[in-house]
Amino acid sequence: MWTQARELWGFKGWSAADAGLEALSSFFYHDMVFSGPMAGATRIFPAVAMADAFLATSVFAETKKLPDDPNHPLYKLFPDFADQLKTLQ
């Protein structure tokens, strides 16, 4: 399937789909993301971090709780937004 997708969409399209797939699997509570080779880390790691930040905002919408870890991607990627959420707790 991935070979066909790369032929159909080219490398950029394939790499976007690959990063999106890894981000979705991270969003839906998978604790481990399998990706390889390591050359793909530059696109996979940011996608997973964004998914984790988005998940934190989804959890906040339901529970009004923010992540305890100060190194969470929500605080690293969107510090101003995280501060706004803190005022809503």
C-alpha positions as CSV (number, residue, x, y, z in Angstrom):
1,M,0.0,0.0,0.0
2,W,2.7,2.5,0.9
3,T,4.6,1.9,-2.3
4,Q,1.5,2.5,-4.3
5,A,0.7,5.7,-2.3
6,R,4.3,7.0,-2.9
7,E,3.9,6.4,-6.6
8,L,0.5,8.1,-6.6
9,W,1.2,11.1,-4.5
10,G,5.0,11.5,-4.7
11,F,7.3,11.7,-1.7
12,K,5.7,14.8,-0.2
13,G,2.2,13.4,-0.4
14,W,3.3,10.0,1.0
15,S,5.3,11.7,3.9
16,A,2.2,13.8,4.8
17,A,0.0,10.7,4.9
18,D,2.6,8.8,6.9
19,A,3.0,11.7,9.5
20,G,-0.8,12.0,9.7
21,L,-1.2,8.3,10.3
22,E,1.4,8.4,13.1
23,A,-0.3,11.5,14.6
24,L,-3.7,9.9,14.6
25,S,-2.4,6.7,16.3
26,S,-0.8,8.9,18.9
27,F,-4.0,10.9,19.4
28,F,-6.0,7.7,19.9
29,Y,-4.0,6.7,23.0
30,H,-1.3,4.5,21.5
31,D,1.7,4.6,23.8
32,M,4.2,3.5,21.2
33,V,4.6,4.7,17.7
34,F,6.5,2.5,15.2
35,S,8.1,4.4,12.5
36,G,11.3,4.0,10.5
37,P,13.8,4.5,9.3
38,M,15.0,7.3,11.6
39,A,15.2,9.6,8.5
40,G,11.5,10.0,9.0
41,A,11.8,11.3,12.5
42,T,11.9,15.0,11.4
43,R,8.3,14.7,10.1
44,I,6.9,12.1,12.6
45,F,8.0,13.7,15.9
46,P,6.4,17.1,15.2
47,A,3.2,15.4,14.0
48,V,3.0,13.3,17.2
49,A,3.8,16.3,19.4
50,M,1.0,18.3,17.7
51,A,-1.4,15.4,18.2
52,D,-0.5,15.2,21.8
53,A,-1.1,18.9,22.3
54,F,-4.5,18.6,20.5
55,L,-5.4,15.6,22.7
56,A,-4.6,17.7,25.8
57,T,-7.1,20.4,24.6
58,S,-9.7,17.7,23.9
59,V,-9.3,16.4,27.4
60,F,-9.5,19.9,28.8
61,A,-12.8,20.5,27.0
62,E,-14.2,17.5,28.8
63,T,-12.5,17.7,32.2
64,K,-11.0,21.1,32.7
65,K,-7.7,19.4,33.5
66,L,-4.4,20.2,31.9
67,P,-1.3,18.0,31.7
68,D,0.8,17.9,34.9
69,D,4.1,17.6,33.1
70,P,5.5,21.1,32.4
71,N,7.3,19.6,29.4
72,H,4.1,18.6,27.7
73,P,3.9,19.6,24.0
74,L,0.9,21.8,24.7
75,Y,3.1,24.0,26.9
76,K,6.0,23.9,24.6
77,L,4.2,24.5,21.3
78,F,1.4,26.8,22.5
79,P,2.4,28.5,25.7
80,D,0.1,31.5,25.3
81,F,-2.9,29.3,24.6
82,A,-2.1,27.0,27.5
83,D,-2.0,30.1,29.8
84,Q,-5.5,31.1,28.5
85,L,-6.8,27.6,29.3
86,K,-5.4,27.9,32.8
87,T,-7.6,30.9,33.4
88,L,-10.7,28.7,32.6
89,Q,-10.0,26.0,35.1
